[in-house]
Amino acid sequence: MRYSDFASVMTNARMNRYLLACGGNTRKTMTLYRKNLQLTQELFTVISCFEVALRNAIDAVVSPLLGNDWLRNAAATGGIFDTPRCRLTRDNINDAIKKLHTYSHYKLVAELGFGFWRFMFAQNQFNATGRILLRVFPSKPTSTPAIQYNNIYIFNQLAQLNDIRNRMAHHEPICFLPGQPIKDTTYARQHYNLILQLFQWMQIDEAALLYGLDHINTVCNEIDNL
């Protein structure tokens, strides 16, 4: 496809950053755009695998303490999330239940999004569930005076993943220096490495789990060498 046709579909405004990053080379510009899409697809797949692993691990930790229907019970009247401080969590659960044609706990777990599970590590939700959720990360480092590897630390790490997930969902590029028309894969690589680190803290063999799915470093190298 000619660049003029490509840009008319994607819009010149959208393509301008890619064109600047490639020094006006239109062939490289189209390649960079496609490589960004490929990188987005690869990273979204890895984040999706992490999201499933995280929610299942949280459920496995909480269910023995609060019961097999702990989410529904927590959002019911008098439940642990039926408080002003956990109101949004309660409402998220009840809204998700309404979307289910037939209720099952496993369907409810799957219906709740990444942002919901991240907030399980916010202070109020962490307290409400018995302060046990750090068991999800049994191999996390021991806290030091300089760094507290507590629930707030985990919450903030998950916030970074949630942010890049939302960027990708809104078709924002992840192959540039933030806010600049300069080709750079550092942002994507940092978030990818964070996912691998969290998998390791969860004692999950990330290489085996992602076998055949993970080509992120390869695509990043192709972008860097473009």
C-alpha atoms as one frame of an Amber mdcrd trajectory, in Angstrom:
protein
   0.000   0.000   0.000   1.228   3.491  -0.785   1.882   5.678   2.250  -0.678
   8.269   1.125  -3.362   5.578   1.082  -2.173   4.169   4.405  -2.233   7.613
   6.035  -5.671   8.397   4.638  -7.016   5.342   6.454  -5.134   5.902   9.731
  -5.177   9.750   9.416  -2.159  11.996   8.997  -2.530  13.256  12.554  -2.138
   9.724  13.906   0.746   8.877  11.598   2.721  12.089  12.121   4.575  10.875
  15.211   5.625   7.704  13.395   6.743   9.732  10.364   8.858  12.060  12.515
  10.389   9.107  14.369  11.422   7.590  11.035  12.929  10.796   9.660  10.311
  11.106   6.941  10.944   7.627   5.510   7.421   6.511   4.621   8.259   2.817
   4.209   9.841   2.699   7.670   6.890   4.678   9.023   4.396   2.042   7.900
   6.649  -0.708   9.252   6.941   1.036  12.625   3.169   1.429  12.830   2.686
  -2.274  12.147   5.427  -3.258  14.579   3.760  -1.156  17.280   0.528  -3.059
  16.652   2.421  -6.333  16.907   4.120  -5.251  20.144   0.768  -4.169  21.562
  -0.752  -7.536  20.695   2.161  -9.412  22.268   2.192  -7.364  25.475  -1.588
  -7.437  25.825  -1.478 -11.238  25.638   1.123 -11.417  28.405  -0.786  -8.958
  30.608  -3.969 -10.973  30.051  -2.207 -14.139  31.223  -0.965 -12.287  34.292
  -4.452 -10.937  35.009  -5.945 -14.437  34.974  -3.146 -15.765  37.188  -3.552
 -12.864  39.636  -7.315 -13.146  40.051  -7.112 -16.924  40.473  -4.346 -16.581
  43.057  -6.327 -13.985  45.021  -9.378 -16.235  44.935  -7.327 -19.222  46.105
  -5.982 -17.239  49.074  -9.282 -15.684  50.164 -11.730 -18.569  49.602 -10.475
 -20.754  52.503 -10.961 -17.827  54.891 -14.217 -16.294  53.619 -15.888 -19.170
  51.761 -16.456 -20.173  48.142 -18.911 -17.318  47.471 -16.827 -14.714  49.222
 -17.215 -12.044  46.555 -20.999 -12.171  46.490 -21.177 -12.375  50.276 -18.707
  -9.497  50.682 -20.932  -7.234  48.571 -24.188  -8.263  50.242 -25.805  -6.236
  53.013 -23.574  -6.499  56.055 -20.702  -7.967  54.022 -17.086  -6.959  54.454
 -17.273  -4.572  51.480 -20.625  -3.099  52.514 -18.947  -0.075  54.071 -18.430
   3.520  52.940 -14.710   2.914  52.434 -15.284  -0.113  50.178 -18.432   1.156
  48.462 -17.029   1.126  44.916 -15.734  -2.426  45.335 -19.152  -3.529  46.579
 -20.864  -1.800  43.654 -18.454  -3.340  41.136 -19.260  -6.819  42.419 -23.014
  -6.254  42.413 -22.895  -4.759  38.911 -20.923  -7.785  37.701 -23.457 -10.164
  39.262 -26.259  -8.408  37.380 -24.435  -9.002  34.078 -24.305 -12.765  34.627
 -27.149 -14.778  33.104 -26.697 -17.394  35.807 -24.545 -16.842  38.869 -21.516
 -18.896  39.677 -18.542 -17.764  41.689 -16.144 -18.656  38.880 -18.126 -16.603
  36.365 -18.082 -13.686  38.789 -14.311 -13.932  39.235 -13.880 -13.830  35.452
 -16.306 -10.906  35.036 -14.343  -8.562  37.305 -11.603  -6.566  35.584  -7.943
  -5.921  36.254  -8.670  -2.656  38.054 -10.923  -4.469  40.507  -8.256  -7.006
  41.430  -5.645  -4.287  41.778  -7.838  -2.601  44.366  -7.810  -5.733  46.497
  -4.390  -4.448  47.574  -5.640  -0.939  48.423  -5.568  -0.426  52.173  -9.297
  -0.627  52.908  -9.883  -3.738  50.801  -6.673  -5.328  52.071  -7.840  -4.818
  55.652 -11.368  -6.041  54.896 -10.111  -9.367  53.507  -8.052 -10.091  56.611
  -4.686  -8.677  55.538  -3.759 -12.008  53.912  -3.360 -11.080  50.256   0.421
 -10.776  50.308   0.324 -14.588  50.325  -0.378 -14.219  46.603   3.305 -13.216
  46.276   5.164 -15.692  48.514   8.549 -14.994  46.892   8.430 -11.213  47.055
  11.479  -9.603  48.676  11.609  -8.994  52.400  10.899  -5.394  53.337  13.794
  -3.149  54.306  13.920   0.294  55.928  14.357   1.709  52.415  11.602  -0.249
  50.649   8.460  -1.694  52.187   7.223  -4.558  49.991   3.744  -4.264  51.443
   0.261  -4.175  49.939   0.655  -0.542  48.864   3.848  -1.425  47.001   1.984
  -4.212  45.171  -0.945  -1.869  44.518   1.379   0.650  42.882   3.104  -2.002
  40.757  -0.266  -3.251  39.537  -1.280   0.349  38.795   1.595   0.580  36.315
   0.337  -2.518  34.508  -3.224  -1.251  34.575  -2.084   2.037  33.024  -0.264
   0.444  30.090  -3.140  -1.993  29.633  -5.533   0.941  29.304  -3.165   2.734
  26.912  -3.112  -0.276  24.638  -6.876  -0.759  24.888  -7.299   2.826  23.661
  -4.894   2.229  20.734  -2.195   4.508  22.114   1.314   3.659  20.851   3.878
   2.071  23.165   6.956   2.357  20.908   7.957   5.959  21.693   9.644   7.946
  24.415   6.728   9.285  26.489   5.307  12.369  24.811   7.991  12.543  22.112
   8.193  11.430  18.461  11.281   9.347  19.217  11.289   5.597  18.680  12.076
   3.826  21.954  11.010   0.485  23.482  12.124   1.185  27.057   8.548   1.819
  28.250   7.298  -1.508  26.875  10.335  -3.446  28.095  10.053  -2.034  31.639
   6.440  -3.119  31.945   7.193  -6.508  30.430   9.983  -7.048  32.970   7.627
  -5.998  35.763   5.171  -8.715  34.714   7.939 -11.325  34.704   9.052 -10.167
  38.161   5.533 -10.443  39.579   5.125 -13.919  38.078   8.347 -14.925  39.842
   7.106 -13.487  43.136   3.969 -15.613  42.660   6.203 -18.686  42.150   4.855
 -19.147  38.620   7.207 -20.433  35.918   6.596 -17.585  33.510   8.763 -19.068
  30.750   6.712 -22.270  30.712   3.393 -20.422  31.041   4.128 -18.051  28.164
   5.821 -20.620  25.920   4.956 -19.897  22.300   3.133 -16.677  23.260   5.952
 -14.361  24.253   7.902 -12.632  21.471   8.153  -9.225  23.127  11.937  -8.908
  23.182  12.099  -9.993  19.544   9.595  -7.341  18.449  11.274  -4.678  20.601
  14.612  -5.495  18.981  13.047  -5.222  15.530  11.675  -1.783  16.424  15.005
  -0.648  17.862  16.830  -1.795  14.734  14.356  -0.228  12.298
